[in-house]
């Protein structure tokens, strides 16, 4: 389905990126007044996958990120906006 598993022993910065991305997806989903099921339908992804992304358990591929952005009605740039700031403390 175009996703990668986040290994439990990954580098802290990598983990911070995945968690920050999931929080961004949740923020945009809520701003769009979508449920996880609604986003899954709009993006053509499984609702469980959406849940796992939002909780930082899955690392989406670039093509899956594009599907998420389309489902949220935002650009890819908007989807990842602010991630660098969110992980700055982990550097």
C-alpha positions in Angstrom: 0.0 0.0 0.0 3.0 2.3 -0.2 4.1 2.6 3.4 7.1 1.6 5.5 7.2 0.3 9.0 9.0 2.5 11.6 11.6 0.3 13.3 11.4 0.5 17.1 15.1 1.3 17.4 15.4 4.1 14.8 17.4 7.2 15.4 15.6 9.7 17.7 15.6 12.4 14.9 14.0 10.0 12.4 11.4 9.1 15.0 10.7 12.7 15.7 10.1 13.4 12.0 7.6 10.5 11.7 5.7 11.6 14.8 5.7 15.3 13.7 4.4 14.3 10.3 1.6 12.2 11.9 0.6 15.2 14.0 0.5 17.4 10.9 -1.7 15.0 9.1 -4.1 14.9 12.1 -4.1 18.7 12.3 -4.9 19.1 8.6 -7.5 16.3 8.7 -9.3 18.0 11.6 -9.1 21.4 10.0 -10.8 19.9 6.9 -13.5 18.4 9.2 -12.7 14.9 8.1 -12.7 11.7 10.0 -10.0 9.1 9.5 -12.5 7.1 7.5 -13.3 10.2 5.4 -9.6 10.9 4.7 -9.1 7.2 3.9 -11.8 7.3 1.3 -10.6 10.7 -0.2 -7.0 9.4 -0.4 -7.7 5.8 -1.4 -6.0 4.5 1.7 -7.1 2.2 4.5 -8.4 3.9 7.7 -6.1 1.8 9.8 -3.2 3.1 7.8 -4.3 6.7 8.4 -4.5 6.0 12.1 -1.1 4.5 12.2 0.4 7.5 10.3 -1.2 9.9 12.7 0.2 8.0 15.7 3.7 7.8 14.2 3.6 4.1 13.6 4.0 4.1 9.9 6.2 6.0 7.5 4.5 6.8 4.2 6.3 6.8 0.9 6.4 10.0 -1.2 3.6 8.7 -3.4 1.5 8.0 -0.4 2.2 11.4 1.0 0.9 12.8 -2.3 -2.3 10.8 -1.9 -2.7 12.1 1.7 -2.2 15.7 0.5 -4.7 15.2 -2.3 -7.2 13.7 0.2 -6.7 16.6 2.5 -7.0 19.2 -0.3 -3.6 20.6 0.3 -0.3 20.6 -1.6 2.6 18.4 -0.6 4.4 21.5 0.5 1.5 22.4 2.8 1.4 18.9 4.2 5.1 19.0 5.3 5.0 22.7 6.3 6.5 23.3 9.8 8.0 19.8 10.2 11.5 21.3 10.4 10.5 23.5 13.2 8.7 20.7 15.0 11.8 18.5 15.0 14.4 21.3 15.7 14.7 20.3 19.3 15.7 16.8 18.4 18.7 17.8 16.4 
